[in-house]
Each structure stands twice: as structure tokens, then as C-alpha cells.
Amino acid sequence: MTRRSARIEQSFFDRYRDKATSTQDYIDVADKVSGRDLAPYVKSWLYDAKTPPMPGHPDWKSKPW
């Protein structure tokens, strides 16, 4: 996990601990912490038929369910 992704995760859990959340809540936190629009990236991981390459891990392959 990168430092940025760790900051995103920690910020998300700090803000929403013990609360119901949505995908958009996560995206909003990720955008704010990173200073970038991460919605297309996050949504592609969640909703596309094929997952995009994992940054920093070019050899990573997803396994079909």
C-alpha cells in the first residue's frame, strides 16, 4: 500500500467510523486527500468487467470468481 492510499484509507475510516457509507463517500475522501479526481479509477475497479492494472504491480492479475 502506498503512503497516499494509506492516508486515504485512514481518513475514510476516521471520518466514517461506525457509520454507513456509500461508494461516493469513499471517492469524495479519496479525491480530497489525493488532490485528484479518482472517481474514474475507483469506479473502474468496482464496476468494470475487467479490473485495470494495479499501479506499482504490473504483474498483478485478478482471479475470476
Backbone as JSON Lines, residues from 0, in Angstrom:
{"i":0,"aa":"M","n":[0.85,-1.17,0.0],"ca":[0.0,0.0,0.0],"c":[0.9,1.23,0.0]}
{"i":1,"aa":"T","n":[0.57,2.16,-0.84],"ca":[1.34,3.39,-0.9],"c":[0.98,4.3,0.28]}
{"i":2,"aa":"R","n":[1.81,5.29,0.53],"ca":[1.51,6.24,1.62],"c":[0.21,6.99,1.34]}
{"i":3,"aa":"R","n":[0.03,7.36,0.06],"ca":[-1.19,8.09,-0.29],"c":[-2.43,7.22,-0.05]}
{"i":4,"aa":"S","n":[-2.36,5.97,-0.49],"ca":[-3.54,5.11,-0.29],"c":[-3.76,4.85,1.19]}
{"i":5,"aa":"A","n":[-2.69,4.75,1.97],"ca":[-2.84,4.58,3.42],"c":[-3.5,5.81,4.04]}
{"i":6,"aa":"R","n":[-3.12,7.01,3.57],"ca":[-3.76,8.24,4.07],"c":[-5.23,8.29,3.69]}
{"i":7,"aa":"I","n":[-5.54,7.84,2.49],"ca":[-6.95,7.81,2.05],"c":[-7.74,6.87,2.95]}
{"i":8,"aa":"E","n":[-7.21,5.67,3.15],"ca":[-7.92,4.68,3.99],"c":[-8.1,5.21,5.41]}
{"i":9,"aa":"Q","n":[-7.04,5.75,6.0],"ca":[-7.14,6.24,7.37],"c":[-8.12,7.39,7.48]}
{"i":10,"aa":"S","n":[-8.07,8.3,6.54],"ca":[-9.0,9.44,6.55],"c":[-10.45,8.97,6.42]}
{"i":11,"aa":"F","n":[-10.66,7.99,5.54],"ca":[-12.0,7.46,5.35],"c":[-12.51,6.82,6.64]}
{"i":12,"aa":"F","n":[-11.69,5.97,7.26],"ca":[-12.13,5.3,8.48],"c":[-12.29,6.27,9.65]}
{"i":13,"aa":"D","n":[-11.43,7.27,9.74],"ca":[-11.57,8.27,10.8],"c":[-12.89,9.04,10.64]}
{"i":14,"aa":"R","n":[-13.22,9.39,9.42],"ca":[-14.43,10.19,9.18],"c":[-15.72,9.38,9.34]}
{"i":15,"aa":"Y","n":[-15.7,8.14,8.9],"ca":[-16.95,7.37,8.84],"c":[-17.02,6.19,9.8]}
{"i":16,"aa":"R","n":[-16.14,6.14,10.77],"ca":[-16.16,5.04,11.74],"c":[-17.56,4.87,12.33]}
{"i":17,"aa":"D","n":[-18.05,3.64,12.31],"ca":[-19.37,3.28,12.86],"c":[-20.54,3.92,12.12]}
{"i":18,"aa":"K","n":[-20.34,4.29,10.86],"ca":[-21.42,4.87,10.06],"c":[-21.57,4.09,8.76]}
{"i":19,"aa":"A","n":[-22.77,4.11,8.22],"ca":[-23.0,3.54,6.9],"c":[-22.45,4.51,5.85]}
{"i":20,"aa":"T","n":[-21.82,3.99,4.83],"ca":[-21.23,4.84,3.79],"c":[-21.59,4.33,2.41]}
{"i":21,"aa":"S","n":[-21.28,5.14,1.44],"ca":[-21.5,4.78,0.04],"c":[-20.17,4.81,-0.72]}
{"i":22,"aa":"T","n":[-20.2,4.3,-1.91],"ca":[-19.02,4.39,-2.77],"c":[-18.64,5.85,-2.97]}
{"i":23,"aa":"Q","n":[-19.63,6.7,-3.14],"ca":[-19.34,8.12,-3.36],"c":[-18.66,8.75,-2.15]}
{"i":24,"aa":"D","n":[-19.02,8.31,-0.94],"ca":[-18.33,8.81,0.25],"c":[-16.84,8.5,0.17]}
{"i":25,"aa":"Y","n":[-16.52,7.28,-0.23],"ca":[-15.12,6.88,-0.36],"c":[-14.42,7.73,-1.43]}
{"i":26,"aa":"I","n":[-15.07,7.88,-2.56],"ca":[-14.49,8.66,-3.66],"c":[-14.25,10.1,-3.22]}
{"i":27,"aa":"D","n":[-15.19,10.68,-2.5],"ca":[-15.03,12.06,-2.03],"c":[-13.8,12.21,-1.13]}
{"i":28,"aa":"V","n":[-13.61,11.26,-0.23],"ca":[-12.43,11.3,0.65],"c":[-11.16,11.1,-0.18]}
{"i":29,"aa":"A","n":[-11.17,10.14,-1.07],"ca":[-10.0,9.86,-1.91],"c":[-9.62,11.09,-2.73]}
{"i":30,"aa":"D","n":[-10.61,11.75,-3.31],"ca":[-10.35,12.95,-4.1],"c":[-9.73,14.05,-3.24]}
{"i":31,"aa":"K","n":[-10.28,14.26,-2.06],"ca":[-9.8,15.33,-1.18],"c":[-8.37,15.06,-0.71]}
{"i":32,"aa":"V","n":[-8.11,13.83,-0.28],"ca":[-6.78,13.5,0.24],"c":[-5.73,13.53,-0.87]}
{"i":33,"aa":"S","n":[-6.09,13.03,-2.04],"ca":[-5.12,12.94,-3.14],"c":[-4.97,14.24,-3.91]}
{"i":34,"aa":"G","n":[-5.99,15.09,-3.86],"ca":[-5.97,16.3,-4.65],"c":[-6.23,16.04,-6.12]}
{"i":35,"aa":"R","n":[-6.78,14.87,-6.42],"ca":[-7.05,14.47,-7.81],"c":[-8.45,13.88,-7.9]}
{"i":36,"aa":"D","n":[-8.97,13.79,-9.11],"ca":[-10.25,13.14,-9.36],"c":[-10.01,11.66,-9.55]}
{"i":37,"aa":"L","n":[-10.26,10.87,-8.51],"ca":[-10.03,9.43,-8.57],"c":[-11.29,8.64,-8.89]}
{"i":38,"aa":"A","n":[-12.41,9.33,-9.12],"ca":[-13.67,8.63,-9.39],"c":[-13.56,7.64,-10.55]}
{"i":39,"aa":"P","n":[-13.01,8.02,-11.69],"ca":[-12.93,7.06,-12.79],"c":[-12.12,5.81,-12.42]}
{"i":40,"aa":"Y","n":[-11.03,6.01,-11.71],"ca":[-10.19,4.88,-11.31],"c":[-10.92,3.96,-10.33]}
{"i":41,"aa":"V","n":[-11.51,4.53,-9.29],"ca":[-12.21,3.73,-8.28],"c":[-13.39,3.0,-8.92]}
{"i":42,"aa":"K","n":[-14.16,3.71,-9.71],"ca":[-15.33,3.08,-10.34],"c":[-14.92,1.98,-11.31]}
{"i":43,"aa":"S","n":[-13.8,2.13,-12.0],"ca":[-13.36,1.07,-12.9],"c":[-12.99,-0.18,-12.12]}
{"i":44,"aa":"W","n":[-12.4,-0.02,-10.95],"ca":[-12.08,-1.17,-10.11],"c":[-13.35,-1.87,-9.63]}
{"i":45,"aa":"L","n":[-14.35,-1.1,-9.31],"ca":[-15.56,-1.68,-8.74],"c":[-16.54,-2.22,-9.77]}
{"i":46,"aa":"Y","n":[-16.66,-1.54,-10.88],"ca":[-17.79,-1.84,-11.77],"c":[-17.43,-2.36,-13.15]}
{"i":47,"aa":"D","n":[-16.21,-2.17,-13.62],"ca":[-15.86,-2.67,-14.95],"c":[-15.75,-4.19,-14.95]}
{"i":48,"aa":"A","n":[-15.97,-4.78,-16.11],"ca":[-15.88,-6.24,-16.24],"c":[-14.45,-6.72,-16.01]}
{"i":49,"aa":"K","n":[-13.47,-5.9,-16.4],"ca":[-12.07,-6.24,-16.23],"c":[-11.42,-5.15,-15.38]}
{"i":50,"aa":"T","n":[-10.68,-5.57,-14.36],"ca":[-10.04,-4.57,-13.5],"c":[-8.84,-3.96,-14.2]}
{"i":51,"aa":"P","n":[-8.58,-2.69,-13.94],"ca":[-7.43,-2.02,-14.55],"c":[-6.13,-2.5,-13.91]}
{"i":52,"aa":"P","n":[-5.0,-2.19,-14.52],"ca":[-3.71,-2.57,-13.91],"c":[-3.56,-1.93,-12.53]}
{"i":53,"aa":"M","n":[-2.91,-2.65,-11.64],"ca":[-2.66,-2.13,-10.31],"c":[-1.37,-1.32,-10.34]}
{"i":54,"aa":"P","n":[-1.43,-0.03,-10.01],"ca":[-0.22,0.8,-10.04],"c":[0.88,0.21,-9.16]}
{"i":55,"aa":"G","n":[2.07,0.14,-9.71],"ca":[3.21,-0.38,-8.95],"c":[3.31,-1.89,-8.95]}
{"i":56,"aa":"H","n":[2.33,-2.56,-9.54],"ca":[2.32,-4.02,-9.57],"c":[1.9,-4.5,-10.96]}
{"i":57,"aa":"P","n":[2.75,-4.29,-11.98],"ca":[2.36,-4.63,-13.35],"c":[2.1,-6.12,-13.57]}
{"i":58,"aa":"D","n":[2.64,-6.97,-12.7],"ca":[2.45,-8.41,-12.86],"c":[1.19,-8.93,-12.16]}
{"i":59,"aa":"W","n":[0.48,-8.07,-11.44],"ca":[-0.72,-8.48,-10.71],"c":[-1.85,-8.82,-11.67]}
{"i":60,"aa":"K","n":[-2.49,-9.94,-11.45],"ca":[-3.64,-10.35,-12.26],"c":[-4.78,-10.73,-11.32]}
{"i":61,"aa":"S","n":[-5.98,-10.33,-11.67],"ca":[-7.13,-10.71,-10.86],"c":[-7.53,-12.13,-11.23]}
{"i":62,"aa":"K","n":[-8.11,-12.82,-10.26],"ca":[-8.59,-14.18,-10.49],"c":[-10.09,-14.14,-10.68]}
{"i":63,"aa":"P","n":[-10.59,-14.88,-11.66],"ca":[-12.06,-14.91,-11.84],"c":[-12.71,-15.59,-10.65]}
{"i":64,"aa":"W","n":[-13.89,-15.17,-10.35],"ca":[-14.64,-15.75,-9.23],"c":[-15.03,-17.12,-9.56]}
